[in-house]
Amino acid sequence: MSRWLLLSLSVLILGTVGHLRTVRSPNAQSLGGVCTTDRDCQLDLECVAEHGAIEGQCSASCNSSESCEDRYGASMCISADLCARSCDASNPCPEGTECNAYGWCER
C-alpha cells in the first residue's frame, strides 16, 4: 500500500512541476519582446540567454526565414539559428528594443 501511495505522490509532484514549467505570465511577450526568463515569453518561445545573439529577447530556433515567417509573421532567421522580429518604418519593434542595421529588432 505504501508503495502505491509513494508512486501516486511522485506522479502528482512531477505533474505539478511539469505544469509550472509551462505557466507563462499574463503579459507574456511575443517574438522579439524583452524577457529575463522563459515565463516572460509566449508558450512557443523561450528567452534567449546567448550573449550577442538577441540576448534577453523572446525567440525560437529556426533553420530558414520562411519557417519564422510561417509561425510569427514579420520575422527572419538570423545566423544564430534564431527567429528575430523584422522591422522597418511600418513595422516597429517592441518596447525596449530597436531596429538594427540588419532589419531585425535588437535589445
C-alpha positions in Angstrom: 0.0 0.0 0.0 2.8 2.5 0.9 4.5 1.8 -2.5 1.3 2.9 -4.3 1.0 6.0 -2.1 4.6 6.9 -2.8 4.1 6.3 -6.5 0.9 8.4 -6.6 2.6 11.3 -4.8 5.6 11.1 -7.1 3.4 11.3 -10.2 1.4 14.2 -8.7 4.6 16.1 -7.9 6.1 15.5 -11.3 2.9 16.6 -13.0 2.8 19.8 -10.9 6.4 20.6 -11.7 5.7 20.0 -15.4 2.7 22.3 -15.3 4.6 25.0 -13.6 7.2 25.0 -16.4 4.6 25.8 -18.9 2.8 28.5 -17.0 3.5 31.9 -18.6 3.0 35.4 -17.2 -0.3 37.0 -18.1 1.5 39.6 -20.2 3.9 37.2 -21.9 5.9 38.7 -24.7 5.7 37.8 -28.4 8.7 37.3 -30.7 11.3 39.9 -30.1 9.9 41.0 -26.7 12.2 41.8 -23.8 12.5 38.9 -21.2 14.5 37.6 -18.3 13.1 34.1 -18.1 11.1 31.7 -20.4 8.0 32.6 -18.4 8.2 36.1 -19.8 7.6 34.7 -23.3 4.6 33.2 -25.0 4.4 29.4 -24.9 6.2 28.5 -28.1 9.1 30.9 -27.4 12.0 31.0 -25.0 14.1 33.7 -23.5 17.5 33.7 -25.3 20.5 33.7 -22.9 23.2 33.5 -25.6 25.4 36.6 -25.3 25.5 38.6 -28.5 22.5 36.8 -30.1 19.4 38.7 -29.3 20.2 38.1 -25.6 17.2 38.9 -23.3 14.6 38.6 -26.1 11.9 36.0 -26.8 12.8 33.8 -29.7 12.6 30.2 -31.1 15.1 28.1 -33.1 14.8 28.1 -36.9 16.5 26.8 -40.0 15.0 29.3 -42.5 13.4 32.7 -42.6 10.3 31.0 -44.2 9.8 28.9 -41.1 9.9 32.0 -38.9 7.5 33.9 -41.2 5.1 31.0 -41.2 5.0 30.9 -37.4 5.4 34.6 -36.4 4.6 36.8 -39.4 7.2 39.6 -40.0 10.3 37.8 -38.9 13.6 36.3 -40.1 16.0 33.5 -39.2 19.3 35.1 -38.2 22.7 33.5 -38.3 22.4 32.2 -34.7 19.5 30.0 -36.0 17.0 32.0 -34.0 13.9 33.8 -35.2 14.1 37.6 -34.9 11.3 40.1 -35.4 11.7 42.0 -38.7 11.4 45.8 -38.5 11.2 48.9 -40.6 9.3 52.2 -40.5 5.9 50.4 -41.0 6.8 47.5 -38.6 8.2 48.9 -35.4 10.0 46.9 -32.7 8.6 46.0 -29.3 9.2 48.4 -26.4 12.8 48.1 -25.1 14.2 47.1 -28.5 15.2 49.0 -31.6 15.7 48.2 -35.3 19.3 47.4 -36.1 21.2 47.8 -39.4 20.2 44.3 -40.5 16.4 44.9 -40.2 15.6 43.0 -37.0 14.7 44.1 -33.5 17.6 44.1 -31.1 17.8 44.9 -27.4 
